[in-house]
Amino acid sequence: MDLIASIKLKITLLLPSFVITSYTSLSVATVELENAYPTIPTSLVDSIVTLPSITILIAIFLSMYISRFLSVKSLMLIGLALVGIGGIAPLFIENFWFLYSCRLVLGFGIGLFKPFAVSEISNFYQGKELSKMMGYQSATQKLGIITFLLLSGLLVSYQWSYVFIPYLVAFPILLFIAYNFQTAPTPQKSSSSALSKTGFSSIILLTLVTIFLVAVVLGNFYSKIAPLLSEKGYHDFANTLGIGLALLNFFALVGSLHFGRLYIKLKLWLPIGSVLIMALAFFLVAILDQLILIVLLMPIIGYAAGIVSPWTYTFILESVPKANGTFFISLALISLNLGSFVAPFIFTTFIPLSITMLFFACSALLLVIACYLYFFVKSLSAHI
C-alpha cells in the first residue's frame, strides 16, 4: 500500500470517532435551554444532555444483530446520517419534544457505528500498528469533543439554538466514508500467545470490570468536582474549573496519542501505572485546599485516563478471535457507558459520603484496581 492510500485508510477508519462523544457538547447550553423552555421541569431539560446515551446503548446491542444483514459500511453511513439529521434538525424547529426526539435519534445513530469505529481497525492493523491506531482512535474521539465544545461555547453566545450547527460535520464525514471505505481483508493469524485466542474468559471479564470501575471514578470526578470545590469554601470558580476541565480533556488526547509508543514498551504494566497515577491525583484533590493546585492535577488525571480506553480496546482485540472482536468491543463500550451512567449514584446510594470522602473512596477504589491488575499481570507474565 502506497503512502497516500495508507493515509486515506487511516483517515477513513478514524473519522467516525470524531462525532462519537459529540452529544455531550450540549452541556454548554443547559442554562439557555432552561430559559428557552420555562414550562418544562428543569430536571427534564437538563436530561437532554445525556439522553442520547440511552439510545446509544440500545443501538450498540442492536448493531450486533443488524450487522448480519447490513455491511459495516452501510451501518456507518446510516449512523452518520442519523447523527447529522438528529443533530442539526433542532436548529430549525424550536420545540422541546421535537428536540427530545432528535436527541434520541442522534444517540441511536452513534450507537449503530460506535463498536465498528473501534473493532474495524483490527481488521487492517496488527501488533504495533494496532496499538498506535487505538491511540489515534481515542485521540480522535477526544479531539472531536474538544472541537464541539469550543464551537458550541462560541455559537451559544449568539443564539442558543446555534449550538446544533457543529453537527453539520457528520455529512462531509459520511461522504468521505462513502467514497473511501474499504472492505476488510481476509483475517490474518496474529502471533500466538496463551491468551490471544481464548474468547470470553476471566481475562476479558477482568478487563470489562476495569473499564467499568474507571468509568465510575471518572464520572464521579466530572459530576462532583464542582460540589467538592464548594465544600472546600470556594466561590465563583466556574471559569477556573472550566480551564481545568479543558486541560484534562486536552491531556487525555495527548495521553491517547502517546499510548501506542508506551504500550509497545510497557504492555500490561501500562494500565497499572495509569491507574496508580489517577489514584494519587484523586487523593491529592481530596486533601488539597489550594484551587490552583487542584486545577494543575486535572491534566495529570486526563493524561492517565487517556491511556485506559485505548489499552482496553487493544488488549481485547489482541485477546479474542478476530471474528468476535466487534462483540467484545461492544461489551467494553457498554461497560464504559454503564459506568458513566451509574457514577453519580453508586457511592451516594450504597455508601453515603461527604464529597471529600467520596474522592478518598475513588482513590481507594483505583488502588484496588491497580492491585488486582498487578496480580493479573504477574500471573500472565510468563505467557506474554
N, C-alpha and C positions, 0 to 999 in steps of 0.2 A: 504494500500500500504506500503510495507516494505521500509526501508531506501535506499537500493541500487536502487530499482525501482523508488523511488521518485527522487533521484539524476539524474538517467538516463533520466527521463521525463523532468526535468528542463533543462538539457544539450541539449536534442533534440529540445526543444522549443526555446532555446536561440541561438544555433549555427548559424542559418541563418542570424541573426542580425550582426554577426561578419564581413560580407562582404558587408553590405548594403551601407556604405559610402566609400568603398574601392576605388571607381573610382577617388576620389579627390586626391589620393596619387601621381598621375602623375604630380602634380604641382611642385614636387621637381626636375623634369627633363625638365622644359619648355625651359631653355637656351640650353640644349643639343638637344632638339627637333628642335629648331630654327636652330642650327648649322647643324643638320643632314639633314634638308630639306631647303636649302638656296633658292631654286627656288619657294617655296610656300610662299604666303603672311604671314607675321608674325601674323597678327590678326587671320588668319585661323588656323595656327599651335597652337596658344595659346588657341583657342576654343576647342581643343581636350580634354582639362582637364574637362570642364563642359558639353561637348557634350552628354554624357550618360544621363544627366538629362532630355533631350528631350524625349528619348525613355522610360525612367523610368515613366514619366507622361502618355505616351501613353499606356504602359503596365498596369499601375495601373487601367486606365479606362477599358481596355480590359479584365483584370483579373476577373472583376465582371461578365462579360458575359461568359468567358471561364469556370469559376468555376461551371457553371450549368451543364457542360458536363464532366469535369475532377475533380478528388478529390483534396483536398488541398495538400495531399502528392505528387500527380503527378505534380501539379504546382510547388511545391518546388523543386522537383528533376529536372524538365525541366529547371526551372530558374537557379538553381545552375550549371547545365551542361552548359548553355549558358554563365554564368559568367566565368566558368573555361575556356571554349573554346575561348570566346571573349577576355578574359584577357590575356591568355598565348600565343595565336597564333601570335601576332606581334613580339614575341621574335624570331621567325623563318623566317619571311618574312618582310624585312625592306622596305616596300613600303607605301608611305603616304596614298594613298587612301584605301589600304588594312587595315591599322591602323585605318583610319576613320570609315570604315565599322565595324571593330571589336569593336570599342568603342560603336557604336550604338547597336550591339548585346549584349554587356556587360550590357548596360543600360536596354535593354528590359528584359534581364534575371532577373536583380534586381527587376524591376517593377512587374514582374509576381508574386513574392512571398512576396514582401515588406509588403502589407497590412496584409497578413496572419501571418507574423512573429510577428505582434502585436496582432491582433484580436484572433488568435488561443489560446493564453494564457488564455483568458477569458473563454474558453470552459472547462478549467481544474481547474481554481482557482477563488475564490470569496473573497470579503471583504479584510481583512488584507493581505492575501496571494497574492491576485491580485495586490494590490498596491506595495508589495515587488517585485513581478515578473516584474512589469512595470519598476521599478527602475533598476532591473537587466538587463532587455532588453535594456534600454537606455545605461547602463554602458557597456554592451557587444558591442554595436554599437560603442561606443567611444573607447573602448579597441581595436577594430578592426582597426579603422583608425589610432590610435597611432602606432599600430604594423606595419601596412602597410607603414606609413610614415617613421618610423625608418628603416625598412628593405629596402625600396626604396632609402632612402637617403644614406644608406651604399652601396647598389649594384650599384647605378648610378655612383659612383666614379670609378668603374672598367670598366663599359661599359654602355652606356645609355639604351640599349635595355634590360639589366638585370632588369630594373625597373618593368618588367612584371612577373618576376619569382614568387613573392608572391601570384599571383592569383592561383597557384597550390593548395593552401589550400582549394579551392572550392571543389575539388574532394574527399578528405577524409571526408569533411563535408557532401557531397552528400551521400557517402557510409554509414556514421553513421546514417543519417536520413532514408535511405532506409531500414535499418535493425531494427531501433528502433522507428520509428514514430508510434504513437498510434492514433486510431480513437477516436475522441472526444466523451465523454459520453453524454447521453441524457441531454439537458439543464435543470438545476435546477432553481427553483424560488428563487430569492435572496430576502433579506429583503426589505420590501416595503418602498418607500419614495415618496413624492409628485412629484419628478422629475425623478424617476428612469425608468419609462416605457412610456415616452412621445413620443419617436421617434424624428423626426425633429421638432424643436421648436426654440423659440427665445433664449433659454438657449444654445442649441447646436450652433446656429448661432453666438452667442457671443463668444463661445469657439473657433470656427473656425477663427473669426476675430482676436482674441487674438493671436493665434499661427501664423497667417499671419503677423501681425504687429511686433511681437517679432522677426520673421524671417527676416523681412525688416531691423530692427535695427541691429541685429547681422550680417546680410550680409553687411551692411554699415561699421560695425566695421572691418570686415576682409578685405574689399576692400579699405577702406580709412585710416586705421591706419598708413600705411607707408607714404602716402602723408601728413597726419597730422604731423608726426614727421619731415618730410622735411620742412613743412610750419613753424614749430617751430625752424628751423635752425639746425637740427641735420644732420650729415653725417656719413656714414659707420656704420649704426646702424643695419644692416641686422642680424648679429649674435645675438645681444641683443634682437631684435624683435623676432627672431626665438625661443629663450629661453622663452620669454614671452608668445608666442602663444602655445608652448608646455605645459607650466604651465596651460594656460587657458584650453586646452583640458584635461589635467590630472585632474584638479579640477572639470571640468564638469563631468568626470567619478565619482569622489568622491561624488559630489552632487547627481548624479543618484543613487549611492549605498545607500546614506542616505535618499533618497526620501521616501521609504516605511515607515520607522520609523517616519519621520516628517509628512507624510500625515495622519497617524493614529491619531496623536495628533492635527494637525492644520487644516486638511481638506481643505475647500475652502479659508481659510486665508493664506495658504501656497503660492499660486501664487502671492498674493498681496505683501507679504514680499519679494519674489524673485524679482519681477518687480521693487519695490522701491529700493532695493539694486543695481540693474542694473542702474536705473535712476541716483542715486547718483554717481556711479562709472563713468558713461559716463560724467556727469557734471565735475567731478574732472579731468578726462582725458583731457577735453577741456581746463580747466583753468591752469593746472599744466605745468611747464616748465622743471621739472627735469625728465630725461628719466627713472631713476631707480624707481621713484615713479609711473610713468605711467605703467611700467612693473609689479610692485607689485600689481596694481589694476586688472591686467588681470586674476589672479586666482580667484579673487572675482567675476568678471563677469562670469567666467567659472562655478563656483560653483552654482551661481544663475540660469544661463542658463541651467545647467544640471538638474534642477528640473522642468523646464517648460514643456518639451516634455513628460516625464512620467506622469506629472499631467494631461496634455491634454488627453492622451490616457486613463488613468484610469478614469477620470471624464466622458468621452464619453461612455466608456464601461459600467459604472455603471448607466448611464442615459438613455440608449436606450434599446429596446428589444434585447435580445441576438442574434436573427436571423438577425438583421440589423447591428450588431457590425462591421462586415468587411466593409460594405458600408460606415459607418460613419468614420471609421478609414481611409479609402481611401480618403474621403473628407479632413480629417485632414492632411494627407500626401501631398495631392495636394496643400492645403493652405500653408503648410510649404515649399514645393518646389517652388511654385509661389512666395512666399515672398522672398526667397533667390535669385530667378532669377531676379526679378524686383528691388531688393535692390539698385544696383549701379545707377539706372536711376531715381527712383521715386522722390527723392528730387531734384536732379540736373535738371530734366526735368520740373517739375512744380514750384519749388521754388529754383532758382539759389542761392547757398550759398557758402561762403568760407568753407574750410574743418573744421575749428574750429567751425563756426556757425552750420555746419551740425551736429556736435557732440552735441551741445547745443539743436538742434532740436530733435535729437534722445532721449536725456534726457527728454525733454518736452513731447514727444510722449509716453514715458514709464510712465511718471506721469499721463497722460490722461488714459492710460490703467489701471493703479493702481486705479484711481478714479472710473472708471466705474465698475471695478471688485469689489470695496468696496461696491458700491450701489447694485450691483448684489448679493453679499453675504448677505448684510443686508436684502434684500427682500426675500431671501430664508432661512435665518437662522431659521425661525420658523418651517421649514419643514424638516430640515436635522437632 
